[in-house]
């Protein structure tokens, strides 16, 4: 029996099925479940994110419906957590290891029910619509992403300058694609309506502008970061680099379908938390600056523990991360532990160079 099944048995809920009846639980029981399901996520159980969203939704509805509740002061924090999980982790609700675009679209729309002024949610919906060639939907969401950028109060969901620039490019191309589709329909109808010959859009400068913008977006779709540099790259270039057996870097690849750690042509899937750990170690740690559990407070804590993080929780997370890295047969250990200020810390030792690859327009990679 895995840890997730034990939780479901403990609280008498079904592990699979249409409803887990979270609404029947008390606020105290839901807070207990939050603690356990966050632990399930740290132990790599696949359904943790999905259950957490259900719990936050139930908590929000229960507390909001009772203004006199002793938990009312926690309502804003619960709402923020709910929106964060819907926007940042919604694509992982089916499985921690693989992204799902349809599920992402559903959860992003859920997030907008709680926060209509969320530019990151509109940006992601615009990107998904553009990817599916739904240019009217993309046009709507990119317009809103740009306008909501000025209204949002949350720094977490604000777009970076690069993302804002891309929003304008996607917006322009969505409008041009829509015009192109409309032009094609006009050409079909013109012979029937006898309105004379309609100019061919392909000869218009706008058609070439579409291609020019597409080429820019494609060649700048990803960002490649090493210790000494950061540069844009196309998806094709990134895939070649990841598959290379002669590129002797540890590659942390935030891909379109999953996040992986790669080395010499070998790769292993990482959970979002494991990827976040490795990302922070590469960029922010060294032997003089090991990262202790406090650095990862947002990942490791919850309301029930009153902000306290057990040493063992952090140590176990690092043990699992190291096990994942062993799967790609690194010739040297790259994450080491060190005690500093009476706390256990971990750091990237630099024995093997790293490369980080992520989408340049991912709202959660700020400049």
N, C-alpha and C positions, 0 to 999 in steps of 0.2 A: 504494500500500500504506500503510494508516494505521499509527500507532504500535503499536496493540494487535496487529495482524497481524504486525508485525515482531518483537514480543516472542515470540509464539507460534511463529514460524518459528525464531527464535534458540534456543528451548528444545525444538524439535521436538514441540510439542503442538498439538492441533487447536484452532482458534479456536471452533468450534461442535461439538456432539456430546455424548454422554452422559458421557464421562470424559476428563479431561485427564492422567490417570496421574501426578498429583502425588506419589503414594506411591512412584513409581520414582525420584524425584529425591533427591539427597543433601541434607543440611541446608544445606550451603553453596550449592547450586544454588537451593534454596527461598528463602534469604535474598537471593540475587541477584534472583530473580523478584519478591520483595516490593518491592525497590527500584524495579524497572521498572514494576510494576503501580501502585505509588503515583504514579509519574510519569505513567502513563496516566490516572489519575484527575485529576491536576492539569491534564492536557491535554484533559480533557473526553471521554475515551473511555468509551463506555457500559458496557463489561463489567468495568471495573476493580474495583468493589466485590465482584462475584461471585467473581472470581479471587482477590482478597485473602483472602476467607473460606476458599476452598479451600486456599490456601497456609497460613494460620494453623492450620487443622484438621490438615493434614499435618505441619506443624512440631510441633504439640502432641503428636500421637500418636507421632511418631518420638522426640522427646526424652523423653517420659514413659516410653516402653518401655525406655529405657536410663538407669538412675539414675547410671551412671558417666560419662555424656556431659559433655564440657566445656561444653555449652550448658545444662546443668541449671539454673544460676542464672537463666537467661532464661525459664524455664518459666512462672513466675507472670506476667511481663509479657506473654508471648505469649497466655496464657489471658485476661488482662484485655483485650488488644487484640481477641481473637476475640469475646469477649462484647460489647464495645462496638460492633463492626461489626455483629454480629447484631441487637442491640437498637436501635441508633441508625440504622443504614443498611440494615437488612434489607429494608425496604420499597422500597429503590432498587436491589435486586440485578438486576432485569430491565433497567432503564434508569435512568440518573442523573436524568432529568428528570420522571419520573412515578411516583407511588407505586402500590403494588399490595397490596391488603389481604390477599389469599390468600397471597401470598409473605411478607408481614409476619407473618402468623400462623405460617407454617412456620418462619421464622427465629427468632421469639420462643420457640417450643417448643424449637428447637435450643439457644438460649441457656440455657434452664432445665436442660438436660442438664448444662451446665457449672457452673451457679450456681442451685441450687434456691431460694435465699433472695433472689432479685432482685425487689424490689417494682416496679420500672419495667416489667419484662417482664410480670409478672402484671397490672399496671394496664392496659397496652396490650392484652393478650389479653382482659381483662374488657371494655374499651371496644369491641373488635372484635366480641365475642360479643353485647354489648348492642345494637350497631348492627345486627347480623344477627338480632335478636330471639331469640337463644338465651339465655334468661334463667337457665336452670340453669347453663350454662357461665359466664355473667357473674357469677352469685352466687358460684360457686367461686373465680374469679380475684380478685374484689374482696375477698373474705374473706382470701385469701392475701396480696394486696397490703398490706392493713392489718396483718396479723400479721407479715409479713416485714419491714415497715418497722422493727420493733424489733430484728430480728436482723441485718440487713445491715451489713457492715463498710465498704461502699463509699459515699462521699459522692456519687459520680457518679450512682448509681442510687436515691438516696433521694428520696422524694416531697416536694414542697413542702407547706406548710400548705393551700394551695388545692386541690392534687391529693388530699391526704388527706381534706379535707372532701368533695370530689366523690366520692371512693371510697365514703364512707358513704352519700351520696345515691344513687349507682348501686346500691349493695348493697341499700338499702332498697327502691328501685323494682324491682330484679330479684326480690326476695322477693315484693313485692306483685303484680307481673305473673305470677309463678309461681302465686301463690294465686288470681289471677283465672282463669288457664287451668285450674287444678284445679277451681275452682268451676263453670266451664262444663261440664267433663266430668261432675261430680256431678249437675248439672241434667239432662244427657242421660240419665243412668242412673237418676235418681230415679223417673221414671215407670215404668220397667221393674221397679225394685226395690220400688215402692210404699212409699217411705219418707216420703211426705208432702212438702209443699212446702218447698223449700230457699230461704232468704232470697236476694234478688237482690243480688249483690255491687255492682252499680252504685249502689245506694242506701246503700252503706256509706261511712262517712267515709274508709275506706282508698282507695276509688276516687278520691275527690277529692284525697287526698294524692298519689296517683300523678301526677295532672294538675298539681298544684302543684309537685311536684319536677321534672317534665318542663319546665314553663315556666321554672323557675329555671335548669336546665341548658341550655336552649335560649338564653335571653337572656344567659347568661354563658359561652357556649361559646367565645368568642374574647376576646382582649384587644387593645385598640388603644392604641398607645404613640406619643406625639409628644414633642417636646423639653420641653414644659411639663406634660404630663399622661399618665395611664394610666387606662383605664376598660374595663369589660366591654362586650361587644356580641354580638349574634346573628350567625349566618352570613349571613342575609339583608341585614343592615345593612352588613356588611363587603363583600359582593358588590356592593352598590349603590355604595359608596364607591370600590371598585376600578374599576368601569365608568364612573364619572363623568368627563365631559370638562371639568368646571368646578372640580374639586378639584385645585388646583395644588401638590400634594405629590408627592414621590417616595414611592411605596408599596412596601414590601417585604412581600409577602404569603405567609406560610407556610400555604398552603391545604391542603385535604383530599387533592387529587389531585397538586398540584405546587407548587413555590415560584416566585414570579414577582416581577419588578420592574415597576412600572406607573407611567405618567404620562399624564394627560389622555386616558384611555381606551385607550392603547397599552400592551402588555405583552410581556415576554420571559421565557422560562423560564431559571431559574438552577440550576446544580448545587448540591448541599449545601455544598460548600466555598465557592463564590462567594457563596451566601447568608450563610454564616458571616462571610466577609470584610466584606460590606456591613453586616451587623448590628453587628459590632464597631466599624466606622468610625463609624456613626451614634451609637452610645452612648458610645464611649470615646475618641474622638479629636477634636482641634482643631489649630489652627496651632501652638500651643505644645506639643502632645502628639501628634506624629505616631506612628503605630504601625509599628515596624520588624519585620523578619522574626522576631525573637525572640518577639514577641507571639503569633505563629501557629505556634509550635514544634510543637504537637501535630498540626497539619495538614501541615507541610512536612518533618518529619524521619522517619527510620526507623532501625532498628538498624544497618544496613550503613554509614551515613554517620557513625556514632558521634556523632550529635547535631549535626553541622555542617550548616549551611544555606547553600547557595550564593546569593550576591546575585541572580544571574540567575534562579534558581528563583522567588524572590519577585517580581521585576520582571516576569517572564513571566505570572505569575498575575494581577498587577494590570493588565497590558496586556489580557488576555482579559476581565477584569471590565469594564474601560472600554469594550471593544468591545461587550459585551452592553448596557451602558447607552446606547451610541450608537443601539441599535436602537429605543429608545423616544423618541428625538428630544428629549432634554433641551435646553432653550435655553441652558443654562450648564454648564460643567464643574463637577462637585461633588466629585470625588476628586482631590486634588493631591499632589504629591511634595515632600519637603523633607529636606535632609540635617541630621541632628542627631547629635552625638557620633560623627561619622565613619561613620554608617550611613544608608542610604536608608530614609526613612519615608514613609508616606502618611497623609492625613487627610481627613475630611469638612469642607469649607469653609463649610457653612451657607448658601450662596447660594440654595438652594432648600430649603424645609422638608421634613422627612421624616415618614413615618408607618410604623410597624411593626405588622403584624397577625399574631398567632399564636394557636393554640389555647391556651386558658387552662390546660388540663390536660395539655399536652405535658410529659413528664417532664424534657426537656432545656432548658426555660426556667424556671430557678429564680427565686424571688422575690429 
